[in-house]
């Protein structure tokens, strides 16, 4: 960004020089790159041609040595390559691919590895060229020669060529710069003179000056247009002088009309000279404040003394923010009239600052909004009452709609529950019997078979529970109450449900609790669903607490099931006991519906408390059995 700003502010003469030099430099650089790239491929092609020719000649001279298995003669033939400084080594292989002879220049170490015989005629790396030349005799390959040539000479040639190209490019660039410096004055000279005339006009405000013509190019056209503009400016100055006299008369008339308009609109204007602390009010502001010019001191402090004491701090804060921070000034506040009455006003203003940031003046308006405020207060009392009524009616409609939806869901469930239960329970019973038979007959089966049979048995049991929940959610059977102990009820439930080892169960069931008067099978299903939900809420493990307490005054027993799981959000809790609502990946949303229906059928109630990250607490209150009075025996 700094380079862009530097170029933007640079004189046009330098801009033209920079653009011309940059364009010529880019062109020369492009030509140099093309030339160097061409020479690189040319030198490589020449090296391939020379090395291939050397390999072909040596290979032809080694045919007899290969035929007569004379490796000594072959080595002497390969030594002929010592005349070439670019050859690093040469290897001669027989037709089986075994090394037959090798050439190494003086002081050159033999290669550390043998090289496979490539089908390609030559292979390039960053530092050398490998040439593989087959030795053919009467259409049969009797051997292969591998010659490696160094690329050092190629790189040296490229460097020299690059230096020559760069020197030529720099010379051309210097020549271009000389030509540019000679001809650019023809372009920039007239422009500089035109800029000089503009500067004089801006400084002296002398619109009688004119720019000189130097040709019919763009600069000449600009000079002509500039002179035309100066003529129009002179004409407009004369017209403005005539209009100024007329405007002064208009101002006097409009000032009178403005004063009358302010009186009608209850709107006044003011000006505060911050430096000298003088405050100037229009006539309408005096009327709004109930003051005369003699009663008003014309200062900032005099204004604050007319502001209502309870609003004075607010007004001072807003003014300070406007003056010190440059914030907009806009505020509603009360004023206290000399007769003790109160009025509401709306003020807005703008602060004008000096170049160094010091506040100089503040211009603003005051409008009497007393009647508007009183009407607004009445409307806000009415709106609050209406909003409360709307909220109450909305809640009633929502409750009615939710009840209608629940009724429709239960009606649909009732239609399909019977057929689904019949269609599913029969095959589930057959499958359960089949698994029992297989477990009996395959008692000596391997562990994998036993594991899969247990999985099938568990899935069948889960499916049967879903069918039972479906039926119980829409047609709860009448309970058959009996006397059953709380501890016995919970133990039987835990015996039928396998709690994972990662979950710790803590029981707090006092032995002094009275027994319950409930249908044991139905209440076991209630606690089985609650325990199952609590375990599923703790996928990583946790603690499941079951606590029971007697409510002697009500003749009931409250049993709570608390988990340390993930908890539930408030929006989930309100829908928890609705049919078909679930947050589980697997489930149909009937488990807690069954819990609620069976609990209520047995004369009890169920509640839930939960918080995200802090687990859930389900409390079930059930009737206690009435024990006979033995005090008189």
C-alpha positions in Angstrom: 0.0 0.0 0.0 2.9 2.4 0.7 4.3 1.8 -2.8 0.8 2.5 -4.4 0.5 5.8 -2.4 4.1 6.7 -3.4 3.3 6.1 -7.1 0.0 8.0 -6.8 1.7 11.2 -5.4 4.7 11.0 -7.8 5.1 13.8 -10.4 3.8 12.9 -13.9 7.3 13.2 -15.4 8.5 10.5 -13.0 5.4 8.4 -13.6 6.0 8.4 -17.3 9.7 7.5 -16.9 8.8 4.7 -14.4 6.2 3.2 -16.7 8.5 3.3 -19.8 11.4 1.8 -17.9 9.2 -0.8 -16.3 7.7 -1.8 -19.7 11.1 -2.0 -21.4 12.5 -3.9 -18.5 9.7 -6.5 -18.5 10.1 -6.9 -22.3 13.8 -7.4 -22.1 13.5 -9.7 -19.2 11.0 -11.8 -21.1 13.3 -12.0 -24.1 16.3 -12.9 -21.9 14.3 -15.7 -20.2 13.2 -17.1 -23.6 16.8 -16.9 -24.9 18.3 -18.6 -21.9 15.6 -21.3 -21.9 16.2 -22.0 -25.6 20.0 -22.3 -25.1 19.4 -24.6 -22.1 17.4 -27.1 -24.3 19.9 -26.6 -27.2 23.0 -27.4 -25.0 21.2 -30.4 -23.5 20.3 -31.7 -27.0 23.9 -31.3 -28.2 25.2 -33.1 -25.1 22.7 -36.0 -25.7 23.9 -36.2 -29.4 27.6 -36.1 -28.5 27.3 -38.6 -25.6 25.1 -41.0 -27.7 27.7 -40.8 -30.6 30.5 -41.6 -28.2 28.6 -44.5 -26.7 27.7 -45.8 -30.2 31.4 -45.8 -31.4 32.7 -47.4 -28.2 29.9 -50.0 -28.4 30.7 -50.9 -32.0 34.4 -51.3 -31.2 33.6 -53.6 -28.2 31.6 -56.1 -30.3 34.6 -58.5 -30.9 35.6 -58.3 -27.2 32.0 -59.3 -26.2 31.9 -62.2 -28.8 35.3 -63.6 -27.6 34.7 -62.8 -23.9 37.8 -60.6 -23.8 37.2 -58.2 -21.0 40.7 -56.8 -21.1 40.3 -55.8 -24.7 36.9 -54.2 -23.8 38.5 -52.2 -21.0 41.1 -50.9 -23.4 38.4 -49.9 -25.9 36.5 -48.1 -23.1 39.7 -46.2 -22.1 39.3 -44.2 -25.4 36.5 -42.2 -23.5 39.3 -40.7 -21.4 39.8 -38.1 -24.1 36.4 -36.5 -23.2 36.5 -34.5 -19.9 32.7 -34.7 -19.5 32.6 -38.5 -19.2 32.3 -39.6 -15.5 32.3 -43.3 -16.1 31.3 -46.0 -18.7 30.1 -49.6 -18.1 29.8 -52.4 -20.6 27.3 -55.2 -19.8 27.0 -58.6 -21.6 23.7 -59.9 -23.0 22.8 -61.4 -19.6 23.1 -57.9 -18.1 26.3 -58.7 -16.1 29.1 -56.1 -15.9 31.7 -57.0 -18.5 34.1 -53.9 -18.5 34.3 -50.5 -16.9 36.0 -47.1 -17.6 36.9 -44.7 -14.8 38.8 -41.4 -15.3 42.0 -41.0 -13.3 41.2 -40.2 -9.7 37.5 -41.1 -10.1 36.0 -43.6 -7.6 33.9 -46.4 -9.0 30.1 -45.9 -8.6 28.7 -47.3 -5.3 25.9 -49.2 -7.0 25.2 -51.0 -10.2 22.7 -49.5 -12.6 19.9 -51.4 -14.2 19.6 -51.4 -18.0 16.9 -48.9 -18.8 14.8 -49.2 -21.9 15.0 -45.4 -22.4 17.9 -44.2 -24.6 18.9 -41.5 -22.0 18.0 -40.2 -18.6 18.5 -36.8 -17.1 19.1 -35.8 -13.5 20.1 -32.4 -12.0 23.8 -33.1 -12.3 24.4 -35.7 -15.0 23.1 -37.5 -18.2 23.0 -41.3 -18.4 23.0 -42.8 -22.0 22.1 -46.5 -22.5 23.1 -47.8 -26.0 22.4 -51.4 -27.0 25.1 -53.3 -29.0 23.3 -55.2 -31.8 24.9 -57.9 -34.0 22.8 -59.4 -36.8 19.6 -58.4 -35.1 20.6 -59.8 -31.7 21.4 -57.7 -28.7 24.8 -59.0 -27.5 25.5 -56.3 -24.9 24.7 -52.8 -23.6 27.0 -49.8 -22.9 26.1 -47.3 -20.2 27.9 -43.9 -20.4 27.4 -41.1 -17.8 28.2 -37.5 -18.8 28.5 -34.6 -16.4 26.3 -31.5 -16.9 28.9 -29.1 -15.5 29.9 -27.9 -19.0 26.2 -27.3 -19.9 25.7 -25.2 -16.8 28.9 -23.2 -17.5 27.7 -22.5 -21.1 24.3 -21.4 -19.7 25.9 -19.0 -17.2 28.0 -17.4 -19.9 25.0 -17.1 -22.2 22.9 -15.6 -19.4 25.6 -13.0 -18.6 25.8 -12.0 -22.2 22.0 -11.7 -22.4 21.7 -9.7 -19.2 24.5 -7.3 -20.3 22.7 -6.8 -23.6 19.4 -6.2 -21.8 21.0 -3.7 -19.4 22.5 -1.9 -22.3 19.2 -1.7 -24.1 17.5 -0.5 -20.9 20.0 2.3 -20.5 19.5 3.4 -24.1 15.7 3.4 -23.6 16.1 5.5 -20.5 18.2 8.1 -22.4 15.6 8.3 -25.1 12.8 8.6 -22.6 14.5 11.4 -20.7 15.0 13.3 -23.9 11.4 13.1 -25.2 9.3 13.3 -22.1 9.7 17.0 -21.8 7.5 17.4 -24.8 4.6 15.9 -22.7 5.3 17.1 -19.2 6.4 20.7 -20.0 3.0 22.0 -21.0 1.3 20.1 -18.2 3.6 21.7 -15.6 2.9 25.2 -16.9 -0.8 24.5 -16.8 -0.5 23.3 -13.2 1.4 26.5 -12.4 -1.5 28.6 -13.7 -3.9 26.6 -11.6 -1.8 27.2 -8.5 -1.7 30.9 -9.0 -5.5 31.1 -9.5 -6.1 29.0 -6.4 -3.8 31.2 -4.3 -4.6 34.7 -5.7 -8.3 34.1 -6.5 -7.6 35.9 -9.8 -10.0 34.4 -12.3 -8.7 36.7 -15.1 -5.6 34.6 -15.7 -5.5 32.2 -18.7 -3.5 29.1 -19.7 -1.3 29.1 -22.8 -1.8 26.7 -25.7 1.0 24.4 -26.9 -0.7 22.2 -29.4 -3.9 20.3 -30.1 -3.2 17.2 -28.0 -5.0 16.3 -24.8 -3.1 18.9 -22.8 -4.1 21.7 -25.3 -7.7 20.6 -25.1 -7.5 20.7 -21.3 -6.1 24.2 -21.3 -8.9 25.4 -23.6 -11.5 23.8 -21.4 -9.9 25.4 -18.3 -10.0 28.8 -19.9 -13.7 28.4 -20.7 -14.3 27.5 -17.1 -12.6 30.6 -15.9 -14.8 32.7 -18.1 -17.9 31.1 -16.7 -16.6 31.6 -13.1 -16.2 35.3 -13.8 -19.7 35.5 -15.1 -21.1 33.7 -12.1 -19.2 35.9 -9.6 -20.9 38.9 -11.1 -24.3 37.2 -10.9 -23.6 36.2 -7.3 -22.9 39.7 -6.3 -26.3 40.8 -7.6 -28.0 37.8 -5.9 -26.4 38.5 -2.6 -28.2 41.8 -2.3 -31.5 40.1 -3.0 -30.7 37.3 -0.6 -30.2 39.7 2.3 -33.7 40.9 1.9 -35.1 37.3 1.7 -33.2 36.5 5.0 -34.9 39.2 6.8 -38.4 38.1 5.6 -37.8 34.5 6.3 -36.4 35.2 9.8 -39.7 36.7 10.7 -41.6 33.8 9.2 -39.4 31.3 11.1 -40.1 33.0 14.4 -43.8 32.6 13.8 -43.4 29.0 12.7 -41.5 28.2 15.9 -44.3 29.6 17.9 -46.9 27.5 16.2 -44.8 24.3 16.3 -43.5 24.9 19.9 -40.0 24.6 18.6 -37.1 26.9 19.4 -33.4 27.0 18.5 -30.3 27.9 20.5 -26.6 28.5 20.1 -24.0 28.0 22.8 -20.6 29.7 22.5 -18.5 27.1 24.4 -15.3 29.2 24.5 -17.0 32.3 26.0 -19.9 30.3 27.8 -22.7 32.4 26.3 -26.0 30.9 25.4 -28.4 32.5 22.9 -32.1 31.5 22.9 -34.8 32.1 20.3 -38.0 33.8 21.5 -39.9 30.5 21.5 -37.5 28.9 24.0 -38.2 31.7 26.4 -41.9 31.0 26.1 -41.4 27.2 26.6 -39.3 27.7 29.7 -41.6 30.4 31.0 -38.8 33.0 31.3 -38.0 36.4 30.0 -34.6 37.6 28.8 -34.2 39.5 32.0 -34.8 36.4 34.1 -32.4 34.2 32.1 -28.7 34.7 32.7 -27.7 33.5 29.2 -25.1 30.9 30.4 -24.8 27.1 30.5 -25.3 27.1 34.3 -28.5 29.2 34.0 -29.9 26.6 31.6 -29.1 23.7 34.0 -30.8 25.5 36.8 -34.1 25.4 34.7 -33.8 21.6 34.2 -35.7 19.3 36.5 -33.4 18.2 39.4 -34.1 14.5 38.7 -33.1 14.9 35.0 -30.1 17.3 35.5 -27.5 14.6 35.8 -28.7 12.9 32.6 -28.6 16.2 30.6 -25.1 17.0 31.9 -23.8 13.6 30.9 -25.3 13.8 27.4 -23.8 17.3 26.9 -20.4 16.2 28.2 -20.4 13.1 25.8 -21.2 15.4 22.9 -18.5 17.9 23.7 -15.7 15.6 24.8 -16.4 12.5 22.6 -18.2 14.0 19.7 -21.4 11.9 20.3 -24.7 13.1 18.9 -26.7 15.1 21.4 -30.3 14.0 21.7 -32.3 13.8 24.9 -35.8 14.0 26.4 -36.0 15.6 29.8 -38.2 17.7 32.1 -37.9 21.4 32.9 -39.2 23.2 36.0 -41.0 26.5 35.3 -40.9 29.4 37.8 -44.5 28.7 38.8 -43.6 25.1 39.8 -45.2 23.3 36.9 -43.4 20.7 34.8 -43.0 20.4 31.1 -41.4 17.8 28.9 -39.0 18.9 26.1 -36.9 17.1 23.4 -33.5 18.5 22.6 -31.0 17.7 19.8 -27.8 19.5 18.9 -24.5 19.3 17.0 -21.1 20.4 18.2 -18.6 22.2 15.9 -14.9 21.7 16.5 -11.7 23.6 15.6 -9.0 22.0 13.4 -7.1 21.0 16.5 -10.1 19.2 18.0 -11.3 21.9 20.5 -15.1 22.4 20.8 -16.2 25.8 19.7 -19.9 26.0 19.3 -23.0 23.9 19.8 -26.2 24.5 17.8 -29.5 22.9 18.8 -33.3 22.9 19.0 -35.9 22.5 21.8 -39.4 21.2 21.2 -42.2 21.2 23.8 -43.5 17.6 23.9 -45.6 17.8 27.0 -48.9 16.8 25.4 -47.2 14.0 23.4 -45.6 12.6 26.6 -48.9 12.6 28.5 -50.7 10.9 25.6 -47.8 8.4 25.3 -48.1 7.5 29.0 -51.8 6.8 28.7 -51.2 4.6 25.6 -48.4 2.6 27.4 -50.8 1.8 30.4 -53.4 0.5 27.9 -50.7 -1.4 25.9 -49.5 -3.2 29.0 -53.0 -4.3 29.9 -53.7 -5.5 26.3 -50.4 -7.3 26.2 -51.2 -9.2 29.4 -54.6 -10.2 28.0 -53.0 -11.3 24.7 -50.5 -13.4 26.5 -53.1 -15.1 28.7 -55.3 -15.8 25.6 -52.3 -17.1 23.6 -51.4 -19.4 26.4 -54.9 -20.8 26.5 -54.9 -21.4 22.8 -51.5 -23.1 22.9 -52.7 -25.4 25.7 -55.8 -26.2 23.8 -53.9 -26.9 20.6 -51.4 -29.1 22.5 -54.2 -31.0 24.1 -55.9 -31.5 20.7 -52.7 -32.7 19.2 -52.2 -35.2 22.1 -55.7 -36.4 21.7 -55.2 -36.9 17.9 -52.0 -38.8 18.6 -53.6 -41.1 21.2 -56.6 -41.7 18.8 -54.2 -42.8 16.0 -52.2 -44.9 18.5 -55.4 -46.5 19.7 -56.3 -47.5 16.1 -53.0 -49.2 15.4 -52.0 -50.5 18.8 -54.3 -53.6 18.8 -53.3 -54.8 15.4 -49.6 -54.0 15.9 -49.5 -55.8 19.2 -51.1 -58.9 17.8 -49.0 -58.9 14.6 -45.7 -58.5 16.6 -46.2 -60.4 19.8 -46.9 -63.8 18.1 -43.6 -63.8 16.0 -41.7 -62.4 18.9 -42.9 -65.2 21.1 -41.9 -67.8 18.5 -38.5 -66.2 18.2 -38.1 -66.1 22.0 -39.0 -69.8 22.3 -36.6 -70.6 19.5 -33.7 -68.8 21.2 -34.5 -70.6 24.5 -34.5 -73.9 22.6 -31.2 -73.1 20.9 -29.6 -72.0 24.2 -30.7 -75.3 25.8 -29.5 -77.5 22.9 -26.3 -75.6 22.3 -25.1 -75.4 25.8 -21.6 -76.5 24.7 -21.5 -74.0 21.8 -18.5 -71.6 21.3 -18.6 -68.2 23.0 -19.4 -66.4 19.8 -22.6 -68.4 19.2 -23.6 -67.8 22.9 -23.0 -64.1 22.5 -25.1 -63.8 19.4 -27.9 -65.8 21.0 -27.8 -63.4 24.0 -28.0 -60.4 21.7 -31.0 -61.9 19.9 -32.7 -62.6 23.2 -32.0 -59.0 24.4 -33.3 -57.5 21.2 -36.5 -59.6 21.4 -37.0 -58.4 25.0 -36.6 -54.8 23.9 -39.1 -55.3 21.1 -41.6 -56.8 23.6 -41.2 -53.8 25.9 -41.9 -51.4 22.9 -45.1 -53.4 22.1 -46.1 -53.3 25.8 -45.4 -49.5 26.0 -47.4 -49.0 22.9 -50.4 -50.9 24.3 -50.1 -49.4 27.8 -49.9 -45.9 26.4 -53.3 -46.0 24.8 -55.3 -48.5 26.9 -54.0 -48.8 30.4 -55.4 -51.9 32.1 -57.2 -51.5 35.4 -54.7 -52.1 38.2 -55.0 -54.9 40.7 -53.7 -53.3 43.9 -51.9 -55.4 46.5 -49.7 -54.7 49.4 -46.1 -54.7 48.4 -42.9 -53.4 50.1 -40.9 -50.6 48.5 -37.6 -52.4 48.9 -39.0 -55.6 47.5 -40.5 -53.7 44.5 -37.2 -52.0 43.7 -35.2 -55.2 44.1 -37.5 -57.1 41.8 -37.2 -54.3 39.2 -33.4 -54.3 39.4 -33.3 -58.1 39.2 -35.2 -58.0 35.9 -33.0 -55.2 34.4 -29.3 -55.5 33.9 -27.5 -52.4 35.0 -24.1 -51.8 33.1 -21.0 -52.2 35.2 -20.1 -48.5 34.5 -23.2 -47.4 36.4 -23.1 -47.4 40.3 -26.6 -47.9 41.9 -27.1 -46.4 45.4 -30.2 -47.4 47.3 -31.6 -45.4 50.2 -34.8 -47.2 51.2 -35.5 -47.1 55.0 -36.8 -50.3 56.5 -39.4 -48.4 58.4 -41.3 -47.4 55.3 -44.9 -48.5 55.1 -45.8 -50.9 52.2 -47.5 -49.6 49.0 -51.1 -50.4 47.9 -50.4 -50.7 44.1 -50.4 -53.1 41.2 -46.9 -54.5 41.6 -46.4 -55.5 37.9 -47.5 -52.0 36.7 -45.3 -50.1 39.2 -42.4 -52.4 38.3 -42.8 -51.3 34.7 -42.8 -47.7 35.9 -39.5 -48.0 37.7 -38.0 -50.2 35.0 -38.6 -47.4 32.4 -37.2 -44.7 34.8 -34.1 -46.8 35.6 -33.6 -47.6 31.9 -33.8 -43.9 31.0 -31.4 -42.9 33.7 -28.8 -45.5 32.6 -29.2 -44.4 28.9 -28.6 -40.8 30.1 -25.1 -41.8 31.3 -23.4 -43.4 28.3 -20.0 -42.9 29.9 -21.1 -44.3 33.2 -22.2 -42.6 36.5 -24.3 -42.9 39.6 -28.0 -43.9 39.8 -29.5 -43.0 43.2 -32.9 -44.4 44.3 -34.3 -42.8 47.4 -37.6 -43.3 49.2 -39.3 -41.2 51.9 -42.7 -41.4 53.7 -45.2 -38.6 53.6 -47.2 -39.4 56.8 -49.7 -36.5 56.5 -50.7 -37.5 52.9 -50.5 -41.3 53.5 -48.1 -41.6 50.6 -44.5 -42.7 49.8 -42.3 -40.7 47.4 -39.7 -42.7 45.5 -37.1 -40.7 43.5 -34.7 -41.8 40.8 -31.8 -39.5 40.2 -29.0 -39.9 37.5 -25.8 -38.0 37.0 -26.3 -37.9 33.2 -26.4 -35.2 30.6 -29.7 -33.6 31.8 -32.4 -31.9 29.7 -33.2 -28.4 28.5 -36.4 -26.6 29.7 -37.9 -26.8 26.2 -37.5 -30.6 26.4 -39.1 -30.9 29.9 -42.4 -29.3 28.8 -42.9 -32.0 26.1 -41.5 -34.9 28.1 -44.8 -36.7 28.8 -46.3 -36.1 25.3 -46.9 -39.2 23.2 -44.4 -39.9 20.4 -41.9 -37.3 21.8 -38.4 -38.5 22.2 -34.8 -37.3 22.2 -33.3 -40.8 21.7 -31.8 -42.1 18.5 -33.8 -45.3 19.1 -37.2 -45.1 20.7 -40.8 -44.1 19.8 -41.5 -41.7 22.7 -43.9 -43.8 24.7 -41.9 -44.9 27.8 -42.7 -41.8 29.9 -46.3 -41.7 28.7 -46.6 -45.2 30.1 -44.9 -44.1 33.3 -47.4 -41.3 33.7 -50.5 -43.4 32.8 -49.6 -46.3 35.1 -48.7 -44.0 38.0 -52.0 -42.1 37.7 -53.9 -45.4 37.3 -52.5 -46.5 40.7 -53.5 -43.2 42.4 -50.1 -41.6 42.2 -48.3 -38.8 40.4 -44.9 -38.2 38.8 -42.7 -35.1 38.5 -39.4 -34.4 36.8 -36.5 -31.9 37.4 -33.5 -31.6 35.2 -30.7 -29.2 34.1 -28.2 -29.5 31.3 -25.0 -31.2 32.6 -26.4 -31.9 36.0 -28.6 -35.0 35.5 -32.3 -35.6 36.0 -34.6 -36.3 39.0 -37.9 -38.3 38.6 -40.1 -38.4 41.7 -43.0 -40.9 41.9 -45.6 -40.5 44.7 -47.7 -43.6 45.4 -50.4 -44.4 48.0 -49.2 -46.3 51.1 -51.2 -49.3 52.3 -53.4 -48.7 55.3 -52.1 -50.9 58.2 -54.6 -52.2 60.9 -54.6 -50.3 64.2 -53.1 -52.6 66.8 -52.8 -50.1 69.6 -56.0 -51.5 71.3 -55.0 -55.2 71.2 
